[in-house]
Amino acid sequence: MGSNLRLPPEGYEEIDLLDVLLDQENTDPIALAVEDGRIIRFEQVAVIPMKVNDENVLHCLLRPIDEIEGVGPDQAILFYLDMDDDGNDILAVQSDEGIMQEAYQIYLDLLSESDE
């Protein structure tokens, strides 16, 4: 799987990626196009705003609905909102271990708050 994903361009209603991620009422799968043209569907687990290098960066935790090699059915992938060269929103896979650990802790804190 490539590291950058975007909403599929053909056969899907054109939707703003940020609107999809921030819509608390949205329970539909998020379909993203991988760099090789495949479409992979994800379930949104959490949106995690974080400060990274003094910048606000929106991260999201997505669980693949469709099979992805190396990702188990109970695992999720951490993405961050980025822009491509044309200024379009894309999701890039977060690969920084420290940021992933911080995001996971924020996610656990959010779960704890929602239980209270």
C-alpha positions in Angstrom: 0.0 0.0 0.0 1.3 3.4 -0.9 1.7 6.0 1.8 -0.6 8.6 0.3 -4.3 8.1 -0.2 -7.1 10.3 -1.5 -10.8 10.0 -2.2 -11.4 8.1 -5.4 -11.9 10.4 -8.4 -14.2 8.3 -10.6 -17.5 6.7 -9.8 -17.8 8.5 -6.4 -19.5 11.7 -5.5 -16.9 14.4 -5.2 -16.6 15.1 -1.4 -14.2 17.2 0.6 -12.0 14.8 2.6 -11.9 17.1 5.6 -15.7 17.3 5.7 -15.9 13.5 5.7 -13.4 13.1 8.5 -15.0 15.8 10.7 -18.6 14.8 10.2 -19.6 13.2 13.5 -22.8 11.8 11.9 -20.9 9.9 9.1 -20.9 6.2 9.6 -20.3 5.3 6.0 -17.0 3.7 5.0 -14.4 6.0 3.7 -13.2 4.8 0.3 -9.6 5.9 -0.5 -7.7 5.4 -3.7 -4.2 3.9 -3.3 -1.4 5.1 -5.5 -1.7 2.0 -7.7 -5.4 2.8 -8.4 -7.0 0.3 -6.0 -9.8 1.4 -3.8 -9.7 0.5 -0.1 -12.5 1.1 2.3 -11.9 2.1 5.9 -14.0 2.6 9.0 -13.2 5.8 10.9 -12.1 5.1 14.4 -11.0 8.5 15.6 -9.9 12.0 14.6 -6.9 13.1 16.6 -5.7 16.8 16.4 -2.1 17.1 17.4 0.6 19.6 17.6 3.6 18.4 15.6 6.7 20.6 15.3 4.6 23.6 16.4 2.0 23.0 13.7 -1.5 21.7 14.2 -1.8 18.4 12.3 -5.0 16.5 12.0 -4.5 12.7 12.4 -7.1 10.1 11.9 -7.2 6.5 12.9 -8.8 4.3 10.2 -9.5 0.6 10.3 -9.4 -1.1 7.0 -12.6 -2.9 6.0 -10.9 -4.4 2.9 -8.0 -6.6 3.4 -4.5 -5.0 3.4 -1.4 -7.2 3.5 0.2 -6.9 6.9 -2.8 -5.3 8.7 -4.9 -7.5 10.9 -8.7 -7.3 11.1 -8.5 -5.7 14.6 -5.7 -3.2 13.7 -6.0 0.4 12.5 -3.7 2.7 10.6 -2.7 6.2 11.7 -2.9 8.8 8.9 -2.4 12.6 8.8 -4.0 15.1 6.6 -1.6 16.5 4.1 -1.7 18.2 0.6 -0.5 17.0 -2.7 1.4 19.2 -5.2 -1.9 20.4 -6.7 -3.3 21.5 -3.3 -5.7 18.6 -2.9 -6.2 17.1 0.6 -4.7 13.6 0.9 -4.1 11.2 3.7 -0.5 10.1 4.3 0.4 7.2 6.5 2.1 8.4 9.7 5.4 6.5 10.1 7.0 8.4 12.9 7.0 6.1 15.9 7.0 8.9 18.5 4.0 10.6 16.9 2.2 7.2 16.6 2.7 6.6 20.3 1.5 10.1 21.2 -1.6 9.7 19.0 -2.4 6.4 20.6 -2.2 7.9 24.1 -4.5 10.7 23.0 -6.9 8.2 21.6 -6.9 6.2 24.9 -7.5 9.5 26.8 -10.4 10.3 24.5 -11.9 6.8 25.1 -11.5 7.3 28.8 -13.2 10.6 28.7 -16.1 9.2 26.7 -16.6 6.4 29.2 -16.9 8.9 32.0 
